[in-house]
Amino acid sequence: MDGEELTEEETALYDRQIRVWGVDAQKRLSKAHILVRGLNGTAVEFCKNMVLAGIGSLTLMDDRSVTEDVLQSNFLIPPDEAYYSGRSLDELCCESLKDFNPMVRVSVEKGDLSQFDGEFFDKFDAVVLSCCSLKTKKAINEKCRRRPRRVAFYAIECRDSCGEIFVDLQKYTYIQVMSSYVAPCLDYILDCYKHGCLDTSDASKKSDGTAECQLNYPSLEEAISIAWRDLPRKVSKVYFAMRVIERFELSEGRNPGETSISDLPLILKMRKELCDAQSLGESYIPTSLLERILAAGGKEHPPVCAILGGVLGQEVIKAISGKGDPLKNFFYFDTADGKGIIEDMSNSSTS
Amino acid sequence: MASGSQLEAIKRAKVLMVGAGGIGCELLKTLALSGFRDIYIIDMDTIEVSNLNRQFLFRQSHVGQSKAKVARDAVLKFRPHINITPCHANIKDPEFDVEFFKKFNVVLNGLDNLDARRHVNRLCLAAEVPLVESGTTGFLGQVTVHVKGKTECYECQPKPTPKTYPVCTITSTPSKFVHCIVWAKDLLFAKLFGDKNQENDLNVRSSDGTNSTNHTEDVFERRTDEDPEQYACKIYDHVFGYNIEVALTNEETWKSRNKPRPLYVRDVLPDNLIQQNGSLENSVTEESVVSSMSSLGLKNPQDIWSLSENSKIFLEALRLFIERRQKDIGNLTFDKDDQLAVEFVTAAANIRASSFGIPLHSLFEAKGIAGNIVHAVATTNAIIAGLIVIEAIKILQGDFENLRMTYCLEHPSRKMLLMPVQPFEANKSCYVCSETPLLLEINTRTSKLRDFVEKIVKNKLGMHSPLIMHGSTLIFEAGDGLEEDVVANYALILDKALAELPAPVTSGTVLTVEDLHQEFSCNINIKHREEFDEEKEPDGMVLAGWIAPTQKDARIVSNGESTSAAHPAVTEMVEKSDDVEIAREKPGTKRKLSEMSEMIDHVHDIKPCSSHDVGDQVHPQEVEDNDDDDDIVILDENPETRKKKRLQ
């Protein structure tokens, strides 16, 4: 990639990460614009990672005021009422995030994102939603998909000890490294790196054998409409649990996370309906998992926020830099088994 | 999940965090958010600019301050009422003894070097405090748990110590760029700017050493009235021209190798460079950082300079050292944050590479190699810190059954980016947590006690204040608090060969080596051997000990159950760097046998790296499809024992 060189200041600050993804990726990052709607703990972790990585700009949207639940997983806001009262979450986070990296522009956008027209999204390379209803997610996902230039879409949801990331990169082309350098042999990579023969520059990678790869992502609507019996086998149980909860919140007109353990009877009814309609054994969505999610309500487990925010951060960096295999199209983490799993749920994968 | 009992355990816990760097910052934040209230944090480092891209508790204005202290202040802003005790100190200091460790419920490591990791491991074993160990490099990372009596200790698997190169490869027959870097940094730079009394092999390559040595002493010594530019040209011609010519006279050496090309300033820079430098001199006088790049107008550290550019940098950097940093000369050691030193070493390595037909590298790359810089990003550290806290909470709840080691991968394996593995059992022949003796093959007639202490006791065994016993006779001890005359006596003994010690060490001798601070001791059986292969055994001695484990189960966990047998990872890579760095060959990859053995070859063979692009891309999904992913457990990288079993 041609264009301006990084400044001396940037080279010094980003030295360690340029050694990971190269100068071109760093230049692309510095020109990227990201929108984050909904600032729960997981989204805040993601924002921190993006500001540190040195993106061009970050726009925040969340006009809620500060509550106990918000403070519980947010490291950007001092728990001092005199400081935060009367101010919205996005303003408070913005102030704090600016401080992390003076080279990144952090700002706040007011208004109801689902009412914004499509052109608004043209300003962004990636849009990240959290604590949004399914309806809002679908609507914004569609708007992003209709833009002439790709706007990467991500939705992230953390319910206490488990969480979900959805990715829609539409038609995505990227450079895949073909050498066995990508074989997951840590020692080999480290050894090469340490001994100076692992070359991170673009030129060498290309000559090393790279291929252009294309992926087709379904929209959120398409992805979650796939009949459950058509899904790959052994899909994470969290996927189904999230669909049940999501459907419940939608039908009850609740905001995401506005649930409690007292909703269990209704949730179990919802599970039965969905499972019957989809010919899936009810036992595949364990009651204990649903209980866990319900009881958490809007609470997040901070280690899970860090993990989801970290994985999402890496994905957005990959998408912006066009380097590395991107995640397609769901990611799950659950502390119960400790696995971080990628699920590909698109029609093509099931045919 | 965050049940009442869990919260109680978290609130009551006393946690020791070792390291407030890349992982440490993320860890301290996540601990505080998770409800931990009593955290003791130790870090000996101060903040640098290159930390700020990921150590998010630090700002530009904190550069130079203690990491532990600044991290504490930053976290107290969002959790003002918790108790964080910062300590700007080395974890290896004697004040952090076993009694100190016993005060904690769990120890969490976010360290950057093998030495400190081993030290903490030993203290945790002695104090019987569970340890959560971690490391990251780039997008890769891992978290492991070590609980005495329940899992392996950190040292149950052999850890390779940093790579050393045979002297002759560095001095005479470099074949890779890293050899040129080592030459430029450890020999040339040290010779010109380091301690004059240090032994230096810069000229060990000629058949008639004496003549060459006399000659070179004159060359490297700058006469007080000698013009710096002329001196620089003289050094250039000597090390890149004359020395190569001398080396070429050893015809044996070049029978199967490409001959190097001698380089002289007059050939490389036919235009008179000296005048050019003179005219630029004024432009650099008031800069804060002395840099030959800026005085020559080279800006981009990513560019690969030509031979003539490297030569100009070399001469200019040498001149600048003499004119601007005279007071440093004689006591410099290479520092990756010393711009002029990095420029000098880059240029010198490139000129030498050019002479030997090795591809040249940019300053950015050369700096990474010379400084052993491991790449690091915030995201991986955040993920690893989250995983550490999850394991720490299990330990505090006494939930040892569900402890997991977790690997963070760059490319998914069996759909997993984060792969949990059941901890390994202790290695019964581990010399640290069991009492298995080690075997040392050494030439007892020629090897000095000093070699044994430095190469084996300190480097290989990681002891700092060792005590060496031959039966009940004390042979040697080191550490603080010794009487002067005792120290003097030991200094004399250090230069004696093992067989000539007052209590002679010969074949069959059993030595006991002990570190009282670490509360760790082990026995070493000595076996005499005459000859060592300089290429393969550059230490001139071979320590063998713990046999690679053969009967251990490595497990991938599925739905709380698991099975399958395989070898745990054998190789582990250790790096010293800003943040971390341990990454073990990731287990659980399902691969065809042919691929497996290929991978293993790569692990042990570092030679063909740059040309190593033949392997076909293997898509994780394509590796081997299996319906019962969740129930199948596999491992590992030893193809012979790779097995899989089905649950149910």
Contacts between the chains, C-beta under 8 A, distances in Angstrom:
chain1	res1	chain2	res2	distance
A	5	B	299	7.3
A	5	B	300	5.8
A	8	B	299	7.9
A	11	B	301	6.3
A	11	B	364	8.0
A	12	B	49	5.1
A	12	B	50	6.5
A	13	B	49	6.3
A	13	B	50	7.3
A	13	B	52	5.8
A	13	B	53	5.6
A	14	B	53	5.3
A	15	B	50	4.7
A	15	B	53	7.5
A	15	B	373	7.7
A	16	B	50	5.8
A	16	B	53	6.0
A	16	B	54	7.0
A	16	B	373	7.1
A	16	B	375	5.6
A	16	B	376	4.4
A	16	B	377	7.3
A	16	B	578	6.7
A	17	B	53	5.5
A	17	B	54	7.4
A	17	B	375	7.0
A	17	B	376	7.0
A	17	B	377	4.9
A	17	B	378	7.9
A	18	B	364	7.5
A	19	B	138	7.9
A	19	B	368	5.9
A	19	B	373	6.6
A	19	B	374	8.0
A	19	B	375	3.5
A	19	B	376	7.9
A	20	B	138	4.6
A	20	B	139	7.0
A	20	B	375	4.3
A	20	B	376	7.3
A	20	B	377	5.4
A	21	B	377	7.9
A	23	B	302	5.5
A	41	B	33	7.5
A	45	B	382	6.3
A	48	B	56	5.8
A	48	B	378	7.4
A	48	B	382	7.9
A	49	B	378	5.1
A	49	B	379	5.1
A	49	B	382	6.4
A	52	B	53	5.7
A	52	B	54	5.8
A	52	B	56	5.7
A	52	B	378	4.5
A	53	B	53	7.5
A	53	B	377	7.4
A	53	B	378	6.8
A	53	B	379	7.9
A	54	B	53	7.2
A	72	B	33	7.5
A	73	B	33	5.9
A	74	B	78	7.5
A	75	B	29	5.3
A	75	B	32	7.5
A	75	B	33	6.0
A	75	B	75	7.8
A	75	B	78	4.9
A	76	B	78	7.2
A	77	B	78	6.7
A	78	B	77	5.3
A	78	B	78	5.7
A	78	B	80	7.3
A	79	B	78	6.8
A	79	B	79	7.7
A	79	B	80	7.1
A	99	B	59	6.8
A	100	B	56	5.8
A	101	B	52	7.7
A	102	B	60	7.6
A	160	B	1	5.4
A	160	B	2	6.8
A	161	B	1	3.8
A	161	B	2	7.6
A	176	B	617	6.9
A	177	B	617	7.8
A	178	B	613	7.5
A	178	B	616	7.5
A	178	B	617	4.8
A	179	B	612	7.0
A	179	B	613	3.7
A	179	B	614	7.7
A	179	B	615	6.5
A	179	B	617	7.8
A	180	B	598	7.6
A	180	B	602	7.5
A	180	B	612	6.8
A	180	B	613	7.2
A	180	B	614	7.2
A	180	B	615	2.8
A	180	B	616	7.6
A	180	B	617	7.8
A	180	B	618	7.8
A	181	B	612	7.4
A	181	B	613	7.0
A	182	B	410	7.7
A	182	B	411	6.1
A	182	B	617	6.8
A	183	B	595	7.8
A	183	B	599	6.3
A	183	B	615	6.3
A	183	B	618	6.3
A	184	B	409	5.9
A	184	B	410	7.0
A	184	B	411	5.3
A	184	B	413	5.9
A	184	B	586	5.6
A	184	B	589	5.8
A	184	B	620	7.9
A	185	B	585	6.4
A	185	B	586	7.7
A	185	B	599	4.7
A	185	B	602	6.0
A	185	B	603	6.6
A	186	B	137	8.0
A	186	B	140	5.4
A	186	B	573	6.8
A	186	B	583	4.3
A	186	B	584	6.8
A	186	B	585	5.7
A	186	B	586	5.7
A	187	B	571	4.8
A	187	B	572	7.2
A	187	B	573	4.8
A	187	B	583	7.4
A	187	B	584	7.8
A	187	B	585	5.1
A	187	B	602	7.8
A	187	B	603	4.6
A	188	B	599	7.0
A	188	B	602	4.1
A	188	B	603	5.7
A	189	B	140	7.6
A	190	B	137	6.3
A	190	B	573	4.0
A	190	B	575	6.6
A	190	B	581	7.9
A	190	B	583	6.1
A	191	B	573	6.3
A	191	B	602	7.9
A	191	B	603	7.2
A	191	B	606	5.2
A	191	B	609	7.4
A	192	B	606	7.2
A	192	B	609	4.3
A	192	B	612	7.9
A	193	B	137	7.9
A	193	B	374	7.5
A	193	B	375	7.5
A	194	B	163	7.1
A	194	B	369	8.0
A	194	B	372	7.0
A	194	B	374	8.0
A	194	B	573	7.4
A	194	B	575	6.0
A	195	B	163	6.9
A	195	B	176	6.9
A	195	B	178	4.9
A	195	B	369	7.7
A	195	B	606	5.6
A	195	B	609	6.8
A	196	B	176	6.9
A	196	B	177	5.1
A	196	B	178	4.0
A	196	B	181	6.6
A	196	B	361	7.4
A	196	B	365	7.3
A	196	B	368	7.7
A	196	B	369	3.9
A	197	B	176	6.4
A	197	B	177	7.3
A	197	B	178	7.3
A	197	B	606	7.8
A	197	B	609	3.6
A	197	B	610	4.4
A	198	B	609	6.6
A	199	B	365	7.5
A	199	B	610	7.1
A	200	B	365	7.8
A	200	B	375	8.0
A	201	B	302	7.6
A	201	B	362	7.9
A	201	B	365	7.7
A	208	B	613	4.5
A	209	B	613	5.2
A	211	B	617	7.5
A	233	B	627	5.8
A	233	B	629	7.7
A	234	B	627	7.9
A	234	B	628	7.7
A	234	B	629	5.3
A	234	B	630	4.9
A	292	B	1	6.1
A	296	B	1	7.4
A	299	B	2	7.4
A	301	B	1	6.2
A	301	B	2	6.2
A	301	B	34	7.5
A	302	B	30	5.3
A	302	B	33	3.7
A	302	B	34	4.7
A	302	B	386	7.7
A	302	B	389	7.4
A	303	B	30	5.5
A	303	B	34	6.3
A	303	B	385	7.7
A	303	B	386	3.9
A	303	B	387	7.2
A	303	B	389	4.2
A	303	B	390	5.0
A	303	B	393	8.0
A	304	B	386	6.7
A	305	B	33	7.8
A	305	B	386	7.5
A	306	B	26	6.6
A	306	B	29	7.9
A	306	B	30	5.1
A	306	B	382	4.7
A	306	B	383	6.7
A	306	B	385	5.8
A	306	B	386	3.5
A	306	B	389	7.9
A	307	B	382	7.5
A	307	B	383	5.0
A	307	B	386	4.1
A	307	B	387	6.8
A	307	B	418	7.2
A	309	B	382	6.4
A	310	B	378	7.9
A	310	B	379	4.3
A	310	B	380	6.8
A	310	B	381	7.9
A	310	B	382	4.0
A	310	B	383	3.8
A	310	B	386	7.1
A	311	B	379	7.5
A	311	B	383	6.6
A	311	B	417	6.7
A	313	B	378	7.3
A	313	B	379	4.2
A	313	B	382	7.5
A	314	B	139	6.5
A	314	B	377	7.9
A	314	B	379	4.7
A	314	B	380	7.7
A	317	B	379	7.4
A	324	B	410	7.5
A	325	B	411	6.2
A	327	B	417	7.7
A	331	B	417	7.1
A	333	B	418	6.6
A	335	B	1	6.4
A	335	B	390	5.5
A	336	B	1	7.9
A	337	B	420	6.8
A	337	B	557	6.7
A	337	B	558	7.5
A	337	B	559	6.6
A	337	B	560	7.0
A	338	B	387	7.8
A	338	B	390	7.1
A	338	B	404	4.8
A	338	B	406	6.0
A	338	B	418	7.2
A	338	B	420	3.6
A	338	B	557	7.3
A	339	B	416	5.7
A	339	B	418	6.3
A	339	B	419	7.1
A	339	B	420	5.9
A	340	B	408	7.9
A	340	B	416	6.2
A	340	B	417	4.6
A	340	B	418	2.8
A	340	B	419	7.6
A	341	B	415	5.1
A	341	B	416	5.7
A	341	B	417	7.5
A	342	B	412	5.1
A	342	B	415	5.2
A	342	B	416	7.5
A	342	B	417	6.1
A	343	B	415	7.0
